[in-house]
Amino acid sequence: MGKKIGTEKIKRENGYLYYIGKDGYVWAAPMKHNKSGRKKKIGGEKISKESGYMYYLGKDGYVYSAKLKNA
């Protein structure tokens, strides 16, 4: 579905939600059931974002982009 654009592999931890922030870095935010966790920046690779694309962290740990249908 998406095109792999990241070169850095991110190791996932249980209890965190991963997303690409406005600054272009991968962030980990604790899920509701993870009371002791804190929001933190993961990795050092900066992703340059384009409008009309969705960016996400795949199951294999790399960042992917997918073109939005109605953008």
Buried (B, 14 or more C-beta within 10 A) or exposed (E): EBEEBBEEEBEEEEBBBBEBBEEEBBBBBBEEEBEEBEEEEBBEBEBEBEEEBEBBBBEEBBBBBEEEEEE
